[in-house]
Amino acid sequence: MVSENDTSEKSDTSEKKGRVASLARRRHRVTRSLLALPLGWLLLFFVIPVSLVVAYSVGILETFTKEEGVSLETWRIFLTGENVYMLLFIKSFRMALIVAVVVVILAYPIAYFLAMIADKYKYSLLLLMIAPFMTNFFMRVMAWKVLLGRQGVLNSFLIWSGLRDEGNPIEGLAFGEIPVMIVLGYVWIPFVMLPMFAAMISMDRRLLEAAADLGASRWRAFWKVTFPLSLPGVVASFFFVFIPTIGEFVVPKLVGGTKGYMFGSAIDDLFGMGLDWRTGSVLSLWLVMAVFVLALLFMRLVRFGRLAES
Amino acid sequence: MIDIATSKWAKWVLIGIFVFEIIFLYAPVTLLYIFSFNEGSVVGFPFVGFSLDWYETAFTNRGLLLSIRTSATIALMSSTASIVVGLLMAIPLARRKFKAKTPIMALVLSPLVVPHLVFGVALLITFRSVDVLTNGFLEFPLSLPAVAIGHVVVLMPLIVLILIPRLQRIDAHLEEAAQDLGASGWRTFRTIILPLIAPALAAAYVISFIISFNEYAVAVFVSGPVTTFPIFVLAELQVPVRVPQIIAISVVVVTLSLLVVVGAEVMRRVFERRYQVLSQTAGLLGVADADTE
C-alpha cells in the first residue's frame, strides 16, 4: 500500500547507492508502521461506524428485534416525501444556506482588513477576534438564550426602560427560526474568517503590483486579483459554516421553539428517544450525502472560475 | 498591496466594520459576565443588586463539579491520544513520498465533512451492535472511554492540519545530516523534529483539550450514564431557576480557558521568534535554510 520512492538522493558510487536503497527500504518500513495506528483507529472508529449506519438504514443490521428485515422501504418513504422529514430537510438546507452566505459576507471584510491593512497588528487583532470564542460554544449560545425570548434580557430591558409596553414584547426576539439563524451566525463569524484570511495572506502580492503597473485601478485590482485569489478561502469558509449548521440540533433546542425545529433535531430525537433508529440512519446518511455533493459541486465551480480567469 | 486596501476611505470603512463586529461579538458575552453578579434569580432587567451568591451556589453544586471532572478526564485522554496518532499520521504525510498519500489524506480529513451529529449516531450504532454481532458475547458499555474514542476521531484531522505545515517547514537536510552522522530514526525524531515542532504540538494540545471539553454532539449519544460538562449545562439551561449558577460557572470556565489560549499563543510566538533568529543565524553561516516563511 505504501511505497517509498525518494529520488532526491542519487549518487554515483554503487556503494552509496546500496546504502541509499537500504535507507529507503528502512524509511518505507517506518512509514508503514507509523501509519498503522492512526489508520487502524480511523478504520475501526470512523469507517466501520459510518458503514454500519448504511447497513442499519437498509435493515441488514438491527439492534432491536421489532424491525422489519432487509429492504429499501425506509429510504423510499423518506425520498418520496411520505413523512415530514424531506420538507424538514429542505427547510434546514435553506436555513444553513442563508446563515453560511450571510456569515461569509460579514466575515470577508474582516479577513481582508486583517490580512491587507492591519499590518503588524494582524495576529493580535486576529487573536482578539477568535480567542473568547475558541473557549466555549455553550457560553456563546447561552448568552443568546438569555438575551432572546419573550422574557429575555433584551425584551426585559425594553420594557424596564419604558421603550415597550408591558405585555407587548418584540415577537421577533421570541424563539423561532430567525433566532436560530442569528445565534448560528454569531457562533461562526470568528472562525469563518480564518480560511479567507489564510488565502489572502498567502497570496502573491507581486500580482497586485503588476496589476497597478499595467494601469489597473484599485477596484479593478481588487476584483481581478485579490478577490479571485481569495475564492478558495471563501469556499472553505462557506463549508466551515454550512456543514455544522445543517446538522445543528443544539441551538434549535435552546432558542428554536417549535418553529426552529431542524433536520438535525429530528435525527437527535429519532435516536435520543429511541423512537426509530432506522429512519434516523436514513436521515443521517442523507445529510452526509448532501454535504458531499455540495462540496464536490463547489470545488468544481472554483476550478472553473480559475480556468475562466486564465 | 495596490488594491483598495491602499485607499484611505476603504481603510476607515473596514476599521469601522471591524470595530462594529467586535462589539457585536463581545456584547452578549459581556452581558453574561454582568449578570453573573446579579442578585436576582431571573436573568433580565432590572438589575437587582450585586452578589457573589451564584458563584457560591455553583461551586457547591456536586453534580456540576462532577461533570467538570468527567469532561476534564475525557479531554485529557482524548487530546493525549489524538496528539500521538495525529503526529504519527502527520510525519509521513508531511515528510515522506508514497503512492497512497492522496487517498490517505482524504481519509484523514473526511471526519471534517461529516456533521458531528451523524458521527455520534454512527458510533452509537457501532457500540450498540457489538453485542448484537457477537451474540451477546462481547459488550461495549457506553461511557467515558466511548466518548474519548469518538473525540480522538474528531480531533485527529485538526491536529494533522496544524502539524503538517510546521513539519514541512523543517529543512530535509537537517534530518539527512543527522542520519548521515549515524543517528537512528528515533533519535533524529527526538533531537531534530520534536524540538522544532514543540510549540505547534503545544498549541494543538491546548486546542484539542478545549474542543473535547466542550464537545456535545458526539458525547450525548455515546456517554451512556456519564454526564459531561456540556451535557449537564444543556440540561440545566432548560430549568430557568438554575440558569444563573450555570452562567456563573461558565464565566469561570471561559475566563480560565481564555487565559490558557492567550498564554499559549504568547508562548508560541516567543518560541517561534527564537527559532527564527536561530535559523537566520544558521542561514548566515551557510547552512541551507528553508524556514524564513
Interface residues (C-beta under 8 A of the other chain):
Chain A: M1 V2 S3 E4 N5 D6 S8 E9 L23 R26 R27 H28 V30 T31 L34 L35 L37 P38 L39 W41 L42 F45 F46 V47 I48 P49 V50 L52 V53 Y56 L61 E62 T63 L106 P109 I110 Y112 F113 L114 M116 I117 Y123 L125 L127 L128 M129 A131 P132 F133 M134 T135 N136 F137 F138 M139 R140 M142 A143 W144 K145 V146 L147 Q151 G152 V153 N155 S156 F157 I159 W160 S161 Y186 I189 P190 R205 L208 E209 A211 A212 R218 W219 A221 F222 V225 T226 F239 I243 P244 I246 G247 E248 F249 V250 K253 L254 G264 I267 D268 F271 G272 W277 G280 S281 S284 L285 L287 V288 V291 F292 A295
Chain B: M1 I2 D3 I4 A5 T6 S7 A10 K11 L14 I15 I17 F18 E21 I22 F24 L25 Y26 P28 V29 L31 L32 F35 V42 V43 G44 F45 P46 V84 V85 G86 L88 M89 I91 P92 R96 K97 F98 K99 A100 I104 L107 V108 S110 P111 L112 V113 V114 P115 H116 L117 V118 F119 V121 A122 L123 L124 I125 T126 R128 S129 V132 L133 I149 G150 V152 V153 M156 A172 E176 Q179 G185 I207 I210 N214 Y216 A217 V220 F221 P230 V233 L234 L237 V243 I246 I247 S250 V253 V254 S257 L258 V261 V262 E265 R269
